[in-house]
Amino acid sequence: MNRIYSSLPTTVFEAMSALARETGAINLGQGFPDHAGPEDVRRKAAEAVLDGYNQYPPMMGIPELRQAIAAHYAHHQGLSLDWQSEVMVTSGATEAIADALFGLIEEGDEVVLFQPMYDAYVPLVRRAGGIPRFVTLKPPHWKITREALEPVFNERTKLVLINNPLNPACSVSSREELELVGEFAEASDAIVVADEVWEHVVYDGRKHVSVLNIPSLRERAVKIGSAGKIFSLTGWKVGLVCAAPPIMHVLGKAHQFMTFTTPPNLQVAVAYGLGKDDDYFVSMRQELQTKRDRFAAGLAQAGFPVLPSAGTYFIPVDLAPLGVGDDVSFCERLVREAGVVAIPVSAFYEEEPVKTVLRFCFAKSDTTLDSALERLSRLD
Ligand code: GLN
């Protein structure tokens, strides 16, 4: 058995959702909306199943979807992508990250990661033979600085894995921060893999800047998106991958023996959805932002010190001012005494975890948010 995997605990998202199912607590842990998602997109998928889109599609994705991805990012992010040589469809963003790691690094290569980070990253880096090097970002602004990058980059750095917007910090990297990463990546001749699954879920009028928008990164970066996040259909697991042709060539080789392909019926529906009017994307953001504000205000009123949320379905709360120093036991207490599930942010660290921050998911109905707030306000 492989040591890296046999010693892993069950991912915090599955563990906390299982706890919510067992105890009947309100689940504000794992990030998924509790509405059905856009009906037209779901209808397209259902029709595609009935219309016979059920056999192996082309390995890199159906042309219709690859063209739609290129057109979508041209329209929303000003990117110019060649759909045939620079676009691929995967079975979720996590597969795309695995493809990138397995395809782009060799045993002993160093991979720079930013803590807090999504819990799938480090096991995949290690399994791919990489040596993780961590940059630790600090609340409340979680900024990437030159001082933080200097000690981790060297001639062995082959890959940088970033997540922007950053889950669970709920922060958004500025163009300057991405340029800084680009400068270091270029100096080490490293490739930047950017998990941009939250690209459409940004608030207060922000506009997402992709790694592919940074000139120094255009030819040395992989951009990864997720239809699940774009359409609030998190179980669909359709990943959207873009990179310059030489990189994409290798990603395709990794993908061919990872999942090979992705359900064609979902690809048809995603191709349709990516062409939706701007109104859809604007109102999705607006609805979520209203929920964020409602939930943040309620949390503050219940005495929880709320940190900013610039994007994602989440809001972080820093309990340090309340003297809480163990986020895991505080989460257990929340389930037991309040009947609310949150995620302890220490689960997103490999080294020197911050143990005072919790993450709540606010992509829920107002009724669910209000009853969670009512329960949280009764906590002593
Ligand atoms: N991305 C989701 C989150 O952060 C979880 C996905 C998963 O459960 N693996 O909550």
Boltz pocket constraint, residues with backbone or C-beta under 6 A from the ligand:
constraints:
  - pocket:
      binder: B
      contacts: [[A, 11], [A, 13], [A, 14], [A, 29], [A, 30], [A, 31], [A, 32], [A, 167]]
      max_distance: 6.0
